[in-house]
Amino acid sequence: MIFLIISLAVFLLFTPAAEAISVSGGEHAPGFTLSSVEGKTISLSDYKGRVAVLVYWRTGQKRSLLALKDINDILKKFKGKNVQVATIIAGSDNREEAVNIFTENRLEYPLLIDSDRQLYGDYGIRVFPSTVIIDREGIVAYAIPGHPLTYKTRLRGFIKKALGEIDESELEKTISPHREKKDKAALEALRLYNLALRFTDSGLLDMAINAAIKSVEAKPEMTGSHILLGFLYLEMKEADKALESFNKAIKLAPQSNDAKTGLGGALILKGDIDRAIEILDDAAVANPYPQMTYYELGKAYELKGEKDKSIEMYKKAIKKIIDKQILPSSISRCK
């Protein structure tokens, strides 16, 4: 098997030129009444007196998932401060996948279905995701298009301003474009990460590993770099180093199926087949697109001599690939 490394393109996206929505700041937010995936009816009027954050997103898009995760982190900082988040997908979107995303990432806010795309039209959604901040008077205060590098900083600043915790000048300092330059380590880590991807595509694995190591050193909390490095070590059959990288990734992101899949692959190299199967089974159950995980499970069962179980896993992996159900968060797939 050859591990092919594909880019997490979301990290290359900066603030889009287009505005998020057609409703201007200072206008009353269009009202809505939508059903949640649990069947509850939720209206904008339910959030009266609170700062409301609406996120219109879509499945199968990495930057939407990153925005949802960022919001979940930010919510914890505003707990008990009259801030309410609701996320919305179009009725034509994949509801089952959306629910899986919420379950897998333990997202703790409502998921609403815009069945007839009325909210989409009333707000004039122009880009996915679109994040809209509505103040306590029901006025559209701010909107963030896409998922720029400064997403968390901007959203946190906008919410604080809507709550009255900071004034306009403090907000300006918070969201100034110059803040992007302050996190030089993050930008350098991203540059090295993508350099490693290019080396990998060219078959220059030693150079790819070197670039990935430097990416990890530049920003150790960047999970993707650890996962990328782990898969590169797997390709080089360096099981111990792969284990170390995937364990670090799991420590940073315990729910990462990519890291679990890689960890399972490393354990197979180490000969710990039972433990590998346990981890890979867990990743396959939680993962809506587990073709890579099924492939690793097939190898594990093959090594155990369980031929029928091995064939079953290989068939599942092939079916996922034929169906083009490529794991959105994955940096590797089998060929």
C-alpha positions as CSV (number, residue, x, y, z in Angstrom):
1,M,0.0,0.0,0.0
2,I,1.1,3.5,-0.8
3,F,0.0,6.3,1.5
4,L,-1.0,9.3,-0.6
5,I,-1.0,12.6,1.3
6,I,-3.6,15.2,0.3
7,S,-3.8,18.8,1.5
8,L,-6.1,20.1,4.1
9,A,-7.0,23.1,1.9
10,V,-8.8,24.9,4.6
11,F,-5.6,26.0,6.1
12,L,-4.7,27.9,3.0
13,L,-7.9,29.9,3.0
14,F,-7.8,33.5,4.2
15,T,-10.6,35.9,4.6
16,P,-12.7,35.7,1.4
17,A,-13.3,39.0,-0.5
18,A,-17.1,38.4,-0.6
19,E,-19.3,39.4,2.3
20,A,-20.9,36.6,4.2
21,I,-24.6,37.8,3.8
22,S,-26.6,40.4,1.9
23,V,-28.2,41.8,5.1
24,S,-26.3,44.8,6.2
25,G,-25.0,45.4,9.7
26,G,-27.4,47.6,11.6
27,E,-30.5,46.0,10.0
28,H,-33.0,43.9,11.9
29,A,-32.2,40.2,11.5
30,P,-34.9,38.4,9.5
31,G,-37.0,36.2,11.7
32,F,-37.2,32.5,11.2
33,T,-38.8,29.4,12.7
34,L,-37.0,26.1,11.9
35,S,-37.0,22.5,13.2
36,S,-34.0,21.0,14.8
37,V,-32.8,17.5,14.0
38,E,-34.4,16.4,17.3
39,G,-37.8,17.8,16.1
40,K,-37.8,20.9,18.3
41,T,-39.1,24.2,16.9
42,I,-36.7,27.1,17.3
43,S,-37.3,30.7,16.3
44,L,-35.1,33.7,16.3
45,S,-37.5,35.3,18.8
46,D,-36.5,32.6,21.3
47,Y,-33.1,34.4,21.6
48,K,-34.5,37.8,22.4
49,G,-32.4,39.6,25.0
50,R,-29.4,37.4,24.2
51,V,-26.5,37.6,21.7
52,A,-27.3,35.1,18.9
53,V,-24.7,33.5,16.7
54,L,-26.0,31.8,13.6
55,V,-23.8,29.6,11.5
56,Y,-25.0,28.5,8.1
57,W,-22.7,25.7,7.0
58,R,-22.6,22.6,4.8
59,T,-21.3,19.1,5.2
60,G,-18.4,17.8,3.3
61,Q,-16.5,21.1,3.7
62,K,-13.5,21.3,6.0
63,R,-13.7,25.0,6.8
64,S,-17.3,24.5,7.9
65,L,-16.2,21.8,10.4
66,L,-13.3,24.0,11.6
67,A,-15.8,26.8,12.3
68,L,-18.1,24.5,14.2
69,K,-15.2,23.3,16.4
70,D,-14.0,26.9,17.0
71,I,-17.5,28.0,18.1
72,N,-17.7,25.0,20.5
73,D,-14.5,26.2,22.1
74,I,-15.6,29.8,22.3
75,L,-18.9,28.9,23.8
76,K,-17.2,27.6,26.9
77,K,-15.7,31.0,27.5
78,F,-19.1,32.7,27.3
79,K,-21.0,30.2,29.4
80,G,-23.6,32.0,31.5
81,K,-23.2,35.2,29.5
82,N,-26.5,35.2,27.5
83,V,-24.9,33.9,24.3
84,Q,-26.8,31.4,22.1
85,V,-25.5,29.6,19.1
86,A,-27.6,27.8,16.4
87,T,-26.2,26.2,13.3
88,I,-28.2,25.7,10.1
89,I,-27.9,23.4,7.1
90,A,-30.1,23.4,4.0
91,G,-32.8,20.8,3.7
92,S,-31.0,19.4,0.7
93,D,-27.8,18.8,2.7
94,N,-26.8,15.4,4.1
95,R,-28.6,15.4,7.5
96,E,-27.2,12.0,8.6
97,E,-23.7,13.2,8.0
98,A,-24.4,16.5,9.8
99,V,-25.7,14.5,12.8
100,N,-22.6,12.3,12.7
101,I,-20.3,15.4,12.7
102,F,-22.1,16.7,15.8
103,T,-21.9,13.4,17.6
104,E,-18.3,12.7,16.7
105,N,-17.1,16.2,17.7
106,R,-19.4,16.6,20.7
107,L,-20.9,19.8,19.5
108,E,-23.2,21.3,22.1
109,Y,-25.6,23.6,20.2
110,P,-28.7,23.2,18.1
111,L,-28.6,21.9,14.5
112,L,-31.5,23.4,12.5
113,I,-32.8,22.4,9.1
114,D,-33.6,25.1,6.6
115,S,-36.0,22.8,4.7
116,D,-37.1,25.3,2.0
117,R,-34.0,27.5,2.2
118,Q,-36.0,30.4,3.4
119,L,-33.3,31.5,5.9
120,Y,-30.7,31.1,3.2
121,G,-32.7,33.5,0.9
122,D,-33.8,36.0,3.6
123,Y,-30.2,36.4,4.9
124,G,-28.7,36.2,1.4
125,I,-26.1,33.6,2.3
126,R,-23.1,34.1,0.0
127,V,-20.4,31.7,1.3
128,F,-20.2,28.6,3.4
129,P,-19.8,28.8,6.3
130,S,-21.4,32.2,7.1
131,T,-21.4,33.3,10.7
132,V,-23.8,36.0,11.8
133,I,-23.7,37.8,15.1
134,I,-27.1,39.3,16.2
135,D,-27.2,41.6,19.2
136,R,-29.6,41.5,22.1
137,E,-32.0,43.9,20.3
138,G,-32.2,41.6,17.3
139,I,-30.0,43.7,15.1
140,V,-27.4,42.2,12.8
141,A,-24.1,43.3,14.3
142,Y,-21.4,41.4,12.4
143,A,-20.9,38.6,9.9
144,I,-17.9,36.5,9.2
145,P,-17.5,34.9,5.7
146,G,-15.8,31.5,5.5
147,H,-13.2,30.5,8.1
148,P,-10.3,32.9,8.0
149,L,-7.2,32.3,10.1
150,T,-8.5,35.0,12.5
151,Y,-11.9,33.3,12.8
152,K,-11.8,32.6,16.6
153,T,-10.2,36.0,17.4
154,R,-12.8,37.9,15.3
155,L,-15.8,35.9,16.6
156,R,-14.7,36.3,20.2
157,G,-14.2,40.1,19.7
158,F,-17.6,40.5,18.0
159,I,-19.4,38.6,20.8
160,K,-17.6,40.7,23.5
161,K,-18.6,43.9,21.7
162,A,-22.3,42.7,21.3
163,L,-22.3,41.9,25.0
164,G,-20.9,45.3,25.9
165,E,-17.7,44.0,27.4
166,I,-15.4,46.0,25.1
167,D,-15.9,49.2,23.2
168,E,-15.2,50.0,19.5
169,S,-11.6,50.9,19.9
170,E,-10.9,47.7,21.8
171,L,-12.7,45.7,19.2
172,E,-10.6,47.3,16.5
173,K,-7.4,46.3,18.3
174,T,-8.7,42.8,18.7
175,I,-9.6,42.1,15.0
176,S,-6.9,44.2,13.4
177,P,-5.5,42.4,10.3
178,H,-2.0,43.0,11.8
179,R,-2.8,40.4,14.4
180,E,-2.4,37.7,11.7
181,K,1.3,38.6,11.6
182,K,1.7,38.0,15.3
183,D,1.2,34.3,15.1
184,K,4.3,33.8,12.9
185,A,4.7,30.3,14.3
186,A,1.3,29.2,13.0
187,L,2.0,30.6,9.5
188,E,5.4,29.0,9.4
189,A,3.9,25.7,10.6
190,L,1.3,25.9,7.8
191,R,4.0,26.7,5.2
192,L,6.1,23.7,6.3
193,Y,3.1,21.4,6.4
194,N,2.2,22.2,2.8
195,L,5.8,21.9,1.8
196,A,5.8,18.4,3.3
197,L,2.7,17.6,1.2
198,R,4.4,18.7,-2.0
199,F,7.4,16.6,-1.2
200,T,5.2,13.6,-0.5
201,D,3.4,14.0,-3.8
202,S,6.8,14.0,-5.5
203,G,7.8,10.9,-3.7
204,L,10.5,12.7,-1.7
205,L,9.6,11.1,1.6
206,D,12.8,12.0,3.5
207,M,12.4,15.6,2.6
208,A,8.7,15.4,3.5
209,I,9.5,14.0,6.9
210,N,12.0,16.7,7.5
211,A,9.5,19.4,6.6
212,A,6.8,17.8,8.8
213,I,9.2,17.6,11.7
214,K,9.9,21.3,11.4
215,S,6.2,22.0,11.1
216,V,5.6,20.3,14.4
217,E,8.5,22.2,16.0
218,A,7.1,25.5,14.8
219,K,3.7,24.9,16.3
220,P,3.5,21.7,18.4
221,E,-0.3,22.1,19.0
222,M,-1.1,21.8,15.3
223,T,-2.7,18.3,15.2
224,G,-2.5,17.9,11.4
225,S,1.3,18.1,11.4
226,H,1.5,15.2,13.9
227,I,-0.9,13.1,11.9
228,L,1.0,13.9,8.6
229,L,4.3,13.0,10.2
230,G,2.8,9.8,11.6
231,F,1.6,8.6,8.2
232,L,5.0,9.4,6.7
233,Y,6.7,7.3,9.3
234,L,4.2,4.5,8.6
235,E,5.2,4.7,4.9
236,M,8.8,4.3,6.0
237,K,7.9,1.4,8.3
238,E,9.2,3.3,11.4
239,A,6.6,2.0,13.8
240,D,7.9,3.6,17.1
241,K,8.2,7.1,15.6
242,A,4.7,6.7,14.0
243,L,3.3,5.6,17.4
244,E,4.8,8.7,19.0
245,S,3.3,11.0,16.4
246,F,-0.2,9.5,16.5
247,N,-0.2,9.5,20.3
248,K,0.6,13.2,20.4
249,A,-2.1,13.8,17.8
250,I,-4.7,11.9,19.9
251,K,-3.6,13.9,23.0
252,L,-4.3,17.1,21.2
253,A,-7.5,15.8,19.5
254,P,-8.9,12.7,21.3
255,Q,-11.7,12.2,18.8
256,S,-9.6,12.3,15.7
257,N,-10.4,9.2,13.6
258,D,-7.3,9.9,11.4
259,A,-5.0,9.7,14.4
260,K,-6.8,6.5,15.6
261,T,-6.5,5.0,12.2
262,G,-2.8,5.8,12.0
263,L,-2.3,4.5,15.5
264,G,-3.9,1.3,14.5
265,G,-1.6,1.0,11.5
266,A,1.5,1.6,13.7
267,L,0.3,-1.1,16.2
268,I,0.0,-3.5,13.3
269,L,3.6,-2.8,12.4
270,K,4.6,-3.4,16.0
271,G,2.7,-6.8,15.9
272,D,0.1,-5.7,18.5
273,I,-2.7,-6.9,16.4
274,D,-5.5,-7.3,19.0
275,R,-4.9,-3.7,20.3
276,A,-4.8,-2.5,16.7
277,I,-8.2,-4.1,15.9
278,E,-9.7,-2.6,19.1
279,I,-8.6,0.9,18.1
280,L,-9.5,0.6,14.4
281,D,-13.0,-0.8,15.3
282,D,-13.6,2.2,17.5
283,A,-12.5,4.6,14.7
284,A,-14.7,2.8,12.1
285,V,-17.8,3.0,14.3
286,A,-17.4,6.7,14.9
287,N,-16.3,7.6,11.4
288,P,-18.9,8.1,8.6
289,Y,-16.2,7.7,5.9
290,P,-13.9,5.0,7.3
291,Q,-12.4,3.4,4.1
292,M,-8.8,3.8,5.4
293,T,-9.8,2.4,8.7
294,Y,-11.4,-0.7,7.1
295,Y,-8.3,-1.2,5.0
296,E,-6.1,-1.3,8.2
297,L,-8.6,-3.6,9.8
298,G,-8.3,-5.9,6.8
299,K,-4.6,-6.1,7.2
300,A,-4.9,-6.7,11.0
301,Y,-7.4,-9.6,10.5
302,E,-5.2,-11.0,7.7
303,L,-2.2,-11.1,10.0
304,K,-4.3,-12.9,12.6
305,G,-5.2,-15.5,10.0
306,E,-8.9,-14.6,10.1
307,K,-9.3,-14.7,6.3
308,D,-13.1,-14.2,6.1
309,K,-13.1,-11.2,8.4
310,S,-10.1,-9.8,6.5
311,I,-11.9,-10.1,3.2
312,E,-15.0,-8.4,4.7
313,M,-13.0,-5.4,5.8
314,Y,-11.2,-5.1,2.5
315,K,-14.6,-5.2,0.6
316,K,-15.9,-2.4,2.9
317,A,-12.8,-0.3,2.2
318,I,-13.2,-0.8,-1.6
319,K,-16.9,0.1,-1.5
320,K,-16.2,3.3,0.3
321,I,-13.5,4.2,-2.3
322,I,-15.7,3.3,-5.2
323,D,-18.5,5.4,-3.7
324,K,-16.0,8.3,-3.5
325,Q,-16.6,8.6,0.2
326,I,-13.2,10.1,1.0
327,L,-12.8,11.1,4.6
328,P,-13.0,14.9,4.7
329,S,-10.6,15.3,7.6
330,S,-8.1,12.6,6.3
331,I,-4.7,13.3,5.0
332,S,-4.3,9.8,3.6
333,R,-6.1,7.2,1.6
334,C,-5.2,3.9,0.1
335,K,-4.4,3.3,-3.5
